[in-house]
Amino acid sequence: MRDALRSRPSPLTDGEAETLRLTASGAHAREIAADLFLSLGTVRNRLSSTVGKLHARTLVDAVRIAEYHGWL
């Protein structure tokens, strides 16, 4: 049962997953924006959306949830 929960499809878009992956590696929002050629607001919106979609309390919690499910 636990493996079935871990293997469900990711609710994140490719952009949200990439932004969260870079955050998990220690990059700050400004660095992510520069690396992905996005505005700082877009990066912040993606991270906020990710936290909401994963029902996380914090960004760190969102990273933990996504890693647990194998989405990063």
N, CA and C atoms as a LAMMPS dump frame, in Angstrom:
ITEM: TIMESTEP
0
ITEM: NUMBER OF ATOMS
216
ITEM: BOX BOUNDS ff ff ff
-5.0000000000000000e+02 5.0000000000000000e+02
-5.0000000000000000e+02 5.0000000000000000e+02
-5.0000000000000000e+02 5.0000000000000000e+02
ITEM: ATOMS id mol type element x y z
1 1 1 N 0.822 -1.199 0
2 1 2 C 0 0 0
3 1 3 C 0.86 1.254 0
4 2 1 N 1.924 1.232 0.787
5 2 2 C 2.795 2.398 0.869
6 2 3 C 3.423 2.702 -0.491
7 3 1 N 3.85 1.658 -1.224
8 3 2 C 4.437 1.873 -2.545
9 3 3 C 3.426 2.446 -3.521
10 4 1 N 2.161 2.067 -3.378
11 4 2 C 1.115 2.605 -4.243
12 4 3 C 0.951 4.104 -4.013
13 5 1 N 1.049 4.53 -2.758
14 5 2 C 0.952 5.958 -2.46
15 5 3 C 2.15 6.723 -3.004
16 6 1 N 3.306 6.102 -2.964
17 6 2 C 4.515 6.771 -3.43
18 6 3 C 4.561 6.877 -4.943
19 7 1 N 3.873 6 -5.666
20 7 2 C 4.007 5.972 -7.115
21 7 3 C 2.915 6.745 -7.852
22 8 1 N 2.097 7.488 -7.142
23 8 2 C 1.054 8.238 -7.846
24 8 3 C 1.676 9.361 -8.669
25 9 1 N 0.987 9.801 -9.72
26 9 2 C 1.553 10.835 -10.592
27 9 3 C 1.728 12.175 -9.867
28 10 1 N 2.717 12.893 -10.284
29 10 2 C 3.015 14.186 -9.668
30 10 3 C 1.939 15.212 -10.018
31 11 1 N 1.488 15.979 -9.027
32 11 2 C 0.54 17.054 -9.309
33 11 3 C 1.24 18.324 -9.809
34 12 1 N 2.561 18.313 -9.826
35 12 2 C 3.333 19.501 -10.193
36 12 3 C 3.559 19.59 -11.7
37 13 1 N 3.556 20.816 -12.196
38 13 2 C 3.947 21.022 -13.588
39 13 3 C 5.459 20.844 -13.695
40 14 1 N 5.952 20.724 -14.909
41 14 2 C 7.399 20.604 -15.099
42 14 3 C 8.123 21.823 -14.539
43 15 1 N 7.557 23.005 -14.742
44 15 2 C 8.175 24.231 -14.237
45 15 3 C 8.209 24.283 -12.721
46 16 1 N 7.123 23.863 -12.091
47 16 2 C 7.083 23.848 -10.627
48 16 3 C 8.091 22.845 -10.075
49 17 1 N 8.162 21.681 -10.705
50 17 2 C 9.109 20.66 -10.247
51 17 3 C 10.548 21.144 -10.398
52 18 1 N 10.856 21.779 -11.509
53 18 2 C 12.217 22.281 -11.73
54 18 3 C 12.562 23.371 -10.722
55 19 1 N 11.626 24.264 -10.468
56 19 2 C 11.849 25.327 -9.494
57 19 3 C 12.052 24.743 -8.094
58 20 1 N 11.249 23.747 -7.731
59 20 2 C 11.396 23.113 -6.42
60 20 3 C 12.703 22.34 -6.335
61 21 1 N 13.103 21.701 -7.422
62 21 2 C 14.37 20.957 -7.46
63 21 3 C 15.553 21.9 -7.211
64 22 1 N 15.521 23.06 -7.85
65 22 2 C 16.597 24.028 -7.65
66 22 3 C 16.584 24.577 -6.22
67 23 1 N 15.398 24.78 -5.677
68 23 2 C 15.281 25.228 -4.289
69 23 3 C 15.858 24.183 -3.346
70 24 1 N 15.557 22.926 -3.615
71 24 2 C 16.06 21.834 -2.77
72 24 3 C 17.577 21.753 -2.804
73 25 1 N 18.165 22.169 -3.914
74 25 2 C 19.625 22.139 -4.024
75 25 3 C 20.285 23.331 -3.338
76 26 1 N 19.463 24.248 -2.819
77 26 2 C 20.003 25.379 -2.069
78 26 3 C 19.986 26.708 -2.798
79 27 1 N 19.446 26.736 -4.003
80 27 2 C 19.403 27.986 -4.766
81 27 3 C 18.331 28.919 -4.205
82 28 1 N 18.614 30.207 -4.221
83 28 2 C 17.664 31.219 -3.794
84 28 3 C 16.794 31.623 -4.979
85 29 1 N 15.668 32.241 -4.683
86 29 2 C 14.707 32.611 -5.718
87 29 3 C 15.344 33.469 -6.817
88 30 1 N 16.199 34.4 -6.448
89 30 2 C 16.85 35.249 -7.462
90 30 3 C 17.761 34.433 -8.377
91 31 1 N 18.465 33.469 -7.806
92 31 2 C 19.337 32.606 -8.609
93 31 3 C 18.516 31.732 -9.557
94 32 1 N 17.409 31.221 -9.058
95 32 2 C 16.535 30.393 -9.894
96 32 3 C 15.979 31.222 -11.039
97 33 1 N 15.541 32.43 -10.735
98 33 2 C 15.004 33.312 -11.767
99 33 3 C 16.041 33.559 -12.857
100 34 1 N 17.264 33.814 -12.466
101 34 2 C 18.325 34.068 -13.45
102 34 3 C 18.638 32.806 -14.25
103 35 1 N 18.71 31.655 -13.577
104 35 2 C 19.034 30.397 -14.26
105 35 3 C 17.971 29.989 -15.273
106 36 1 N 16.698 30.223 -14.933
107 36 2 C 15.596 29.792 -15.791
108 36 3 C 15.05 30.908 -16.679
109 37 1 N 15.682 32.085 -16.611
110 37 2 C 15.251 33.244 -17.395
111 37 3 C 13.79 33.597 -17.109
112 38 1 N 13.467 33.661 -15.821
113 38 2 C 12.125 34.002 -15.362
114 38 3 C 12.207 35.231 -14.476
115 39 1 N 11.052 35.856 -14.253
116 39 2 C 11.029 36.964 -13.293
117 39 3 C 11.012 36.378 -11.885
118 40 1 N 11.426 37.176 -10.935
119 40 2 C 11.426 36.76 -9.536
120 40 3 C 9.994 36.439 -9.094
121 41 1 N 9.039 37.203 -9.562
122 41 2 C 7.635 36.958 -9.219
123 41 3 C 7.14 35.609 -9.714
124 42 1 N 7.56 35.223 -10.911
125 42 2 C 7.163 33.922 -11.455
126 42 3 C 7.721 32.789 -10.599
127 43 1 N 8.966 32.922 -10.185
128 43 2 C 9.577 31.901 -9.33
129 43 3 C 8.82 31.813 -8.015
130 44 1 N 8.522 32.935 -7.424
131 44 2 C 7.785 32.937 -6.158
132 44 3 C 6.39 32.338 -6.337
133 45 1 N 5.729 32.654 -7.457
134 45 2 C 4.405 32.089 -7.719
135 45 3 C 4.473 30.577 -7.879
136 46 1 N 5.486 30.087 -8.577
137 46 2 C 5.644 28.638 -8.756
138 46 3 C 5.856 27.946 -7.41
139 47 1 N 6.687 28.538 -6.568
140 47 2 C 6.956 27.934 -5.263
141 47 3 C 5.707 27.956 -4.385
142 48 1 N 4.975 29.033 -4.425
143 48 2 C 3.734 29.141 -3.66
144 48 3 C 2.715 28.113 -4.149
145 49 1 N 2.595 27.971 -5.451
146 49 2 C 1.681 26.996 -6.035
147 49 3 C 2.068 25.577 -5.637
148 50 1 N 3.36 25.314 -5.625
149 50 2 C 3.86 23.993 -5.249
150 50 3 C 3.492 23.661 -3.804
151 51 1 N 3.694 24.599 -2.907
152 51 2 C 3.347 24.386 -1.493
153 51 3 C 1.852 24.084 -1.369
154 52 1 N 1.035 24.812 -2.095
155 52 2 C -0.411 24.59 -2.042
156 52 3 C -0.815 23.241 -2.608
157 53 1 N -0.275 22.89 -3.767
158 53 2 C -0.633 21.622 -4.405
159 53 3 C -0.237 20.412 -3.563
160 54 1 N 0.861 20.537 -2.831
161 54 2 C 1.336 19.416 -2.02
162 54 3 C 0.768 19.442 -0.604
163 55 1 N -0.076 20.438 -0.318
164 55 2 C -0.671 20.605 1.013
165 55 3 C 0.416 20.656 2.091
166 56 1 N 1.488 21.353 1.764
167 56 2 C 2.624 21.489 2.675
168 56 3 C 2.434 22.745 3.529
169 57 1 N 3.08 22.758 4.671
170 57 2 C 3.023 23.932 5.54
171 57 3 C 4.102 24.941 5.187
172 58 1 N 5.246 24.431 4.727
173 58 2 C 6.37 25.295 4.38
174 58 3 C 7.011 24.78 3.097
175 59 1 N 7.927 25.554 2.568
176 59 2 C 8.667 25.15 1.374
177 59 3 C 9.54 23.934 1.669
178 60 1 N 10.125 23.895 2.845
179 60 2 C 10.941 22.742 3.243
180 60 3 C 10.074 21.482 3.289
181 61 1 N 8.873 21.625 3.803
182 61 2 C 7.932 20.505 3.849
183 61 3 C 7.57 20.057 2.435
184 62 1 N 7.387 20.992 1.521
185 62 2 C 7.07 20.656 0.129
186 62 3 C 8.206 19.859 -0.514
187 63 1 N 9.433 20.255 -0.245
188 63 2 C 10.589 19.515 -0.762
189 63 3 C 10.582 18.1 -0.214
190 64 1 N 10.339 17.966 1.075
191 64 2 C 10.324 16.654 1.716
192 64 3 C 9.239 15.764 1.107
193 65 1 N 8.046 16.306 0.908
194 65 2 C 6.928 15.548 0.331
195 65 3 C 7.26 15.115 -1.094
196 66 1 N 7.763 16.048 -1.9
197 66 2 C 8.085 15.733 -3.291
198 66 3 C 9.188 14.698 -3.398
199 67 1 N 10.188 14.79 -2.547
200 67 2 C 11.267 13.793 -2.559
201 67 3 C 10.75 12.435 -2.117
202 68 1 N 9.892 12.388 -1.115
203 68 2 C 9.333 11.145 -0.623
204 68 3 C 8.573 10.412 -1.74
205 69 1 N 7.825 11.17 -2.53
206 69 2 C 7.036 10.578 -3.613
207 69 3 C 7.843 10.354 -4.894
208 70 1 N 9.09 10.794 -4.905
209 70 2 C 9.924 10.601 -6.086
210 70 3 C 9.635 11.569 -7.219
211 71 1 N 9.086 12.723 -6.886
212 71 2 C 8.738 13.713 -7.901
213 71 3 C 9.881 14.685 -8.187
214 72 1 N 10.957 14.6 -7.444
215 72 2 C 12.123 15.47 -7.702
216 72 3 C 13.288 14.646 -8.167
